[in-house]
């Protein structure tokens, strides 16, 4: 199993730290730093009722909060700790650079606060599939009898995991490109980049900058850099990374694996990386049917999780047991109902074209429910690749015209229902229209390829609306 690391203990007493942003990570960071003796000032762009309530709580604890001005660097600041959402081009960071002040994210802070003998980290990033892979990996590690937690963008707070009383053998860390941008010194046991596709380009400024931030996860890896054989950009990031001597590049593929890869042979997940004489030998890990649901992109997630687990020394039985025990979170290719031979699947989490493409590749034929906020995305490539699978399409949301136009260009024979409404009740109509287009054996698939905020609070609410509409359809028998 992986070794524990000795970490340098920092003296925070009297250190003037500015925390950029209230919210999910800013408030815990401010409290932790204040508790360590730092002189903490929180700056926040917003000055709304919620922000004022949060500020009042922190000020009662002795933290200074400055609302409505996130641009000015407080006098004497020695360090900035930022929440992930703050863009690198914010004036505060320009002022920090001019003053020679370091900027850390919450992940960097957690890394620096680890105590002696801290649990090693297994880290996962990628445009899509991060949370599923992290939870699969945690399930495998638990099946191996290891004390672990899924942390980062998921589950337990990283700061809580690092500073809490519970002792872990290993932490499974989901890292976004935002978090990696502000994590200059994080050096993990092993890491995986699952895939790379255009996303968050408004934040990063370019695809190159986005990819570079994802690639930071490989810096200083000790045992394994896990990459996607089908996505050369992930392998390129491994090649460019500065890793520890002896760290290996480990690929995963849905095809037959070569040496130093994990892959699939006749319905079996196999390992040709962590075995003796990998030129000739392979270790059976699990069956494809052990992965639920066994959609191609989900099998890829399972292989990535297995690769990281094997890099940590976990045996094949624990991989199988962990995958069998795992169940995906809601709204990720989730079977809702089968009505009169038509299957209804909720993949509301497919909020970009890359995720939707993976979802559409798992079914055939499909009545596709899509649309929402496009976030600058183009849909031609997605539609062109998926056209042959489409029985029909039902479009909702603010940017549905972009998908309609792509369908007209690349799948003109596919019938399209364009719902000119963005209220939450539109989902019920969308499901009824999809049911009208579907035939027995078809799948009605909610894979929006767009964000949800034009119509719903988040993708969870969108998925719930779809599931409710499907169940109402089943109850009335109107399919």
C-alpha positions in Angstrom: 0.0 0.0 0.0 1.0 3.6 -0.4 3.4 5.4 1.9 2.5 8.2 4.2 4.3 11.5 3.8 5.9 13.9 6.3 4.6 17.5 5.8 6.0 20.8 6.8 4.2 22.5 9.6 3.5 26.2 8.9 3.3 29.0 11.6 0.0 30.7 11.1 0.0 32.8 14.2 -0.5 36.5 13.3 -0.2 35.8 9.5 -2.4 38.2 7.6 -4.5 36.1 5.2 -7.2 37.3 2.8 -9.9 34.8 1.9 -11.5 35.6 -1.5 -15.2 34.8 -1.5 -17.8 33.5 0.9 -19.6 30.2 0.2 -19.0 26.5 0.3 -15.2 26.6 0.6 -14.5 30.2 1.6 -16.3 30.1 5.0 -14.7 26.9 6.2 -11.2 28.2 5.1 -11.8 31.4 7.0 -12.8 29.6 10.1 -9.8 27.1 9.9 -7.3 29.9 9.4 -8.7 32.0 12.2 -8.6 29.0 14.5 -4.9 28.6 13.6 -4.2 32.1 14.8 -4.1 33.9 11.4 -5.5 37.4 11.1 -8.2 36.7 8.5 -10.1 39.2 6.2 -12.7 37.8 3.9 -13.5 39.9 0.7 -16.6 39.3 -1.3 -18.0 40.9 -4.4 -21.6 40.4 -3.4 -23.4 42.4 -0.7 -26.8 40.7 -0.7 -28.9 39.5 2.3 -27.3 36.0 2.3 -23.8 37.4 2.2 -24.6 39.8 5.1 -25.9 37.0 7.2 -22.8 34.9 6.5 -20.6 37.9 7.2 -22.3 38.5 10.6 -21.6 34.9 11.7 -17.9 35.2 10.8 -17.5 38.6 12.4 -19.0 37.3 15.6 -16.2 34.7 15.6 -13.5 37.4 15.1 -13.1 37.3 11.3 -13.2 40.6 9.4 -15.5 40.6 6.3 -15.5 43.2 3.6 -18.6 43.0 1.4 -19.1 44.6 -2.0 -15.4 45.0 -2.8 -13.5 41.9 -3.9 -11.1 43.8 -6.1 -8.9 45.6 -3.6 -6.0 43.8 -1.8 -6.3 44.4 2.0 -3.3 46.2 3.4 -0.6 43.9 4.7 -2.0 40.7 3.1 0.7 38.0 3.1 -1.4 35.2 1.5 -4.7 34.9 -0.4 -6.8 31.8 -0.2 -9.4 31.8 -2.9 -12.6 29.9 -3.5 -12.5 27.9 -6.8 -15.0 30.0 -8.7 -12.9 33.2 -8.7 -11.4 33.7 -12.1 -7.7 34.2 -12.5 -8.2 37.6 -14.2 -9.9 39.1 -11.2 -8.3 42.5 -10.2 -7.5 41.1 -6.7 -5.1 38.6 -8.2 -3.4 41.2 -10.4 -2.9 43.2 -7.3 -1.5 40.2 -5.4 0.9 39.4 -8.3 2.2 43.0 -8.2 2.7 42.8 -4.5 4.4 39.4 -4.6 1.6 37.7 -2.6 0.9 34.0 -3.2 -2.6 32.7 -4.1 -3.8 29.3 -2.9 -7.0 27.5 -3.4 -8.9 25.5 -0.8 -7.2 22.3 -2.0 -3.7 23.9 -1.7 -4.6 25.0 1.8 -5.7 21.5 2.8 -2.5 20.0 1.3 -0.4 22.4 3.3 -2.3 21.7 6.5 -1.8 17.9 6.5 -0.2 16.7 9.6 2.7 14.2 10.0 1.9 10.8 8.6 -0.9 12.2 6.5 -2.9 9.8 4.3 -1.8 9.8 0.7 -4.1 11.1 -2.0 -5.4 9.3 -5.1 -6.8 12.1 -7.4 -9.2 12.2 -10.3 -10.0 14.9 -12.8 -11.5 15.1 -16.3 -14.2 17.0 -18.1 -16.8 14.2 -17.4 -17.1 11.2 -15.1 -15.1 12.5 -12.1 -17.6 12.0 -9.4 -18.6 8.5 -10.6 -15.0 7.4 -10.8 -14.1 8.8 -7.4 -17.1 7.0 -5.8 -16.2 3.7 -7.6 -12.6 4.0 -6.4 -13.8 4.7 -2.8 -16.0 1.6 -3.0 -13.1 -0.5 -4.2 -10.8 0.8 -1.4 -13.5 0.1 1.2 -13.9 -3.4 -0.2 -10.1 -3.8 0.4 -10.6 -2.9 4.1 -9.0 0.5 3.8 -10.3 3.6 5.7 -11.1 6.1 3.0 -13.3 9.0 2.1 -14.4 10.6 -1.2 -13.4 14.3 -0.8 -12.9 17.5 -2.9 -15.8 18.4 -5.1 -17.8 15.5 -3.5 -18.7 14.2 -0.1 -16.5 15.1 2.9 -14.8 18.6 2.9 -11.1 18.2 2.2 -10.3 20.5 5.1 -12.5 18.4 7.4 -10.8 15.2 6.2 -7.3 16.6 6.7 -7.9 18.3 10.1 -10.6 16.0 11.6 -10.0 13.3 14.2 -10.8 10.4 11.9 -7.7 8.6 10.6 -7.7 7.6 6.9 -5.4 5.2 5.1 -6.0 7.0 1.8 -8.1 9.8 0.5 -9.9 9.8 -2.9 -9.9 13.4 -4.2 -12.0 14.8 -7.0 -10.4 17.9 -8.4 -11.8 20.4 -10.8 -9.8 22.5 -13.2 -10.6 25.5 -11.0 -9.1 23.8 -8.0 -6.0 22.6 -9.8 -5.3 26.1 -11.1 -4.8 27.3 -7.5 -3.0 24.2 -6.2 0.7 24.7 -7.1 2.3 22.3 -4.7 -0.1 19.4 -4.5 1.8 16.1 -5.2 -0.3 13.0 -5.0 0.4 9.3 -4.9 -1.3 8.6 -8.2 -3.8 10.5 -10.4 -6.1 10.1 -13.4 -7.3 12.4 -16.1 -10.4 10.7 -17.5 -10.9 12.8 -20.7 -10.6 16.3 -22.0 -13.2 18.3 -24.0 -13.9 22.0 -24.2 -15.5 23.2 -21.0 -15.3 26.3 -18.7 -13.3 28.1 -21.4 -14.8 31.4 -20.2 -13.0 30.9 -16.9 -9.7 29.5 -18.3 -9.5 31.7 -21.4 -8.5 28.9 -23.8 -8.6 25.1 -24.3 -4.8 25.1 -23.9 -5.0 26.8 -20.5 -7.9 24.5 -19.5 -5.8 21.4 -20.4 -2.7 22.7 -18.7 -4.7 23.2 -15.4 -6.0 19.6 -15.7 -2.5 18.4 -16.3 -1.3 19.8 -13.0 -2.8 16.7 -11.3 0.1 14.7 -12.7 2.9 16.9 -11.3 5.0 15.0 -8.8 3.0 11.8 -9.0 4.8 9.0 -7.2 3.4 5.7 -8.6 1.0 6.1 -11.5 -0.3 8.6 -14.0 -3.5 7.1 -15.4 -4.7 8.3 -18.8 -7.3 7.5 -21.4 -5.9 5.6 -24.4 -8.8 6.8 -26.5 -8.1 10.5 -25.6 -4.6 11.3 -26.7 -4.7 14.7 -25.0 -4.7 12.9 -21.6 -1.6 11.0 -22.6 0.1 14.2 -23.8 -0.4 15.6 -20.3 1.4 12.6 -18.8 4.3 13.1 -21.2 4.6 16.7 -20.2 4.4 16.1 -16.4 7.4 16.2 -14.1 6.9 13.1 -12.0 8.8 11.2 -9.3 11.5 8.7 -10.5 9.8 5.4 -11.3 6.3 6.7 -11.7 4.5 4.9 -14.5 2.1 5.9 -17.3 -0.9 3.5 -17.1 -3.5 3.6 -19.9 -7.1 2.4 -19.8 -9.1 1.4 -22.9 -12.4 -0.2 -23.8 -10.4 -2.4 -26.2 -7.9 -5.1 -25.6 -5.2 -3.7 -23.4 -1.5 -3.7 -24.2 1.3 -3.9 -21.6 0.9 -1.2 -18.9 -2.8 -0.9 -19.7 -6.2 -2.0 -18.3 -8.9 -2.9 -20.7 -11.7 -5.3 -21.8 -11.4 -8.8 -23.2 -14.5 -10.8 -24.0 -16.6 -9.0 -21.4 -13.9 -9.1 -18.7 -12.1 -6.1 -17.2 -8.4 -7.1 -17.2 -5.2 -5.6 -15.9 -1.9 -5.8 -17.9 -0.2 -3.1 -15.8 0.1 -4.3 -12.2 1.0 -8.0 -12.9 4.3 -9.9 -13.2 5.5 -10.2 -16.8 2.9 -7.8 -18.2 4.2 -8.6 -21.7 2.4 -12.0 -21.5 0.2 -12.0 -18.5 -3.1 -10.4 -17.5 -5.2 -10.4 -14.3 -8.9 -10.7 -14.5 -10.5 -8.0 -12.3 -14.3 -8.1 -12.9 -16.9 -8.7 -15.5 -18.5 -5.9 -17.5 -21.8 -6.9 -16.0 -20.4 -6.0 -12.5 -20.4 -2.3 -13.6 -23.8 -0.7 -13.3 -25.0 0.6 -15.6 -22.6 -1.1 -18.2 -22.6 1.9 -20.6 -19.3 2.4 -22.4 -18.3 5.6 -20.6 -19.2 4.0 -17.3 -17.0 1.0 -18.0 -14.2 3.5 -18.8 -14.8 5.1 -15.4 -14.5 1.7 -13.7 -11.2 0.9 -15.5 -9.8 4.3 -14.4 -10.9 3.6 -10.8 -9.4 0.1 -10.9 -6.1 1.4 -12.3 -5.8 3.8 -9.3 -6.8 1.1 -6.8 -4.2 -1.3 -8.3 -1.6 1.4 -8.2 -2.3 1.6 -4.5 -1.8 -2.1 -4.1 -5.4 -3.3 -4.0 -6.0 -6.9 -5.0 -8.3 -8.1 -7.9 -11.0 -9.4 -5.6 -11.5 -6.0 -3.9 -11.8 -4.4 -7.4 -14.6 -6.8 -8.3 -16.3 -6.5 -4.9 -16.1 -2.7 -4.9 -17.6 -2.4 -8.4 -20.4 -4.8 -7.6 -21.3 -2.8 -4.5 -21.2 0.6 -6.3 -24.4 2.3 -7.3 -24.2 5.6 -9.3 -25.6 8.9 -8.0 -29.0 10.0 -9.3 -29.3 11.7 -12.7 -26.3 9.8 -14.2 -27.6 7.5 -16.9 -30.3 6.4 -14.4 -33.1 4.1 -15.4 -36.4 5.7 -14.4 -39.1 3.4 -15.9 -40.0 1.1 -18.7 -43.4 1.9 -20.2 -44.9 -0.2 -23.0 -41.5 -1.4 -24.2 -39.9 2.1 -24.1 -37.1 2.7 -21.6 -36.8 6.1 -20.0 -33.3 7.2 -18.9 -32.3 10.3 -16.8 -28.8 11.6 -17.6 -29.5 15.2 -16.6 -25.9 15.4 -15.4 -24.9 15.4 -19.1 -24.5 19.2 -19.0 -22.0 19.5 -21.9 -21.7 18.0 -25.4 -18.9 15.6 -24.4 -21.0 14.0 -21.6 -24.1 13.9 -23.9 -22.1 12.2 -26.6 -21.0 9.4 -24.2 -24.6 9.0 -23.1 -26.0 8.9 -26.6 -23.4 6.2 -27.5 -24.9 3.9 -24.9 -28.4 3.5 -26.5 -30.0 2.8 -29.9 -32.5 3.9 -31.1 -33.1 7.1 -29.0 -35.7 9.8 -28.6 -33.5 12.6 -27.3 -34.6 15.3 -24.9 -32.0 18.1 -25.1 -31.5 21.8 -24.5 -30.9 24.4 -21.9 -28.0 26.9 -21.5 -25.3 26.1 -24.1 -22.4 27.9 -22.4 -20.9 28.8 -25.7 -21.0 25.2 -27.0 -21.5 24.1 -30.6 -23.5 21.0 -31.4 -22.6 20.0 -34.9 -20.0 17.3 -34.0 -22.3 15.8 -31.3 -25.3 15.6 -33.7 -23.2 14.3 -36.6 -21.8 11.4 -34.5 -25.2 10.5 -33.0 -27.5 11.0 -35.9 -27.9 7.4 -36.9 -29.1 6.5 -33.4 -31.9 9.1 -33.2 -35.5 8.2 -33.7 -36.5 11.8 -32.8 -35.6 14.8 -30.7 -37.5 17.0 -28.3 -35.9 20.3 -27.6 -36.4 22.6 -24.5 -34.6 25.5 -23.0 -33.1 28.9 -23.9 -30.5 27.7 -26.5 -32.5 24.9 -28.1 -32.3 26.7 -31.5 -28.6 25.8 -31.6 -29.4 22.1 -31.4 -32.3 22.4 -33.8 -30.0 24.0 -36.4 -27.4 21.3 -35.9 -30.1 18.6 -36.4 -31.3 20.3 -39.6 -27.7 20.3 -41.0 -26.7 16.8 -40.0 -29.9 14.8 -39.3 -32.6 16.4 -41.5 -34.6 13.2 -41.5 -35.0 13.1 -37.7 -38.3 14.5 -36.5 -37.9 17.4 -34.1 -40.3 18.8 -31.6 -39.3 22.3 -30.6 -41.0 23.4 -27.3 -41.1 27.2 -27.2 -41.3 27.4 -23.4 -38.7 27.6 -20.6 -41.0 27.1 -17.6 -40.5 24.0 -15.4 -43.7 22.5 -16.7 -42.1 22.2 -20.1 -40.5 18.9 -19.0 -43.9 17.1 -18.7 -44.8 18.2 -22.2 -41.3 17.1 -23.4 -41.8 13.6 -21.9 -45.3 13.3 -23.5 -43.9 14.3 -26.9 -41.0 11.9 -26.6 -43.4 9.1 -25.7 -45.4 9.9 -28.8 -42.3 9.6 -31.0 -40.9 6.5 -29.4 -41.6 2.9 -30.4 -41.1 -0.3 -28.4 -37.4 -1.0 -28.0 -36.5 2.7 -28.0 -34.9 4.7 -25.2 -36.2 8.1 -24.3 -33.0 9.8 -23.1 -32.7 13.0 -21.2 -29.1 14.0 -22.0 -29.4 17.8 -22.4 -25.8 18.7 -23.5 -26.6 22.0 -21.7 -26.6 23.5 -18.3 -30.0 23.7 -16.5 -30.1 27.2 -14.9 -32.4 28.7 -17.6 -35.3 26.6 -16.3 -34.2 24.8 -13.2 -32.1 25.4 -10.0 -29.6 22.8 -11.0 -29.3 19.5 -13.0 -30.7 17.6 -10.1 -34.0 19.5 -10.2 -34.1 19.0 -14.0 -33.6 15.2 -13.6 -36.3 15.1 -10.9 -38.7 16.9 -13.2 -38.0 14.3 -15.9 -38.5 11.4 -13.5 -41.7 12.8 -12.1 -43.1 13.3 -15.6 -42.2 9.8 -16.6 -43.8 8.3 -13.5 -46.9 10.4 -14.2 -47.0 9.1 -17.7 -46.8 5.5 -16.4 -49.6 6.2 -13.9 -52.0 7.6 -16.5 -51.1 5.0 -19.2 -50.9 7.7 -21.8 -47.6 6.5 -23.3 
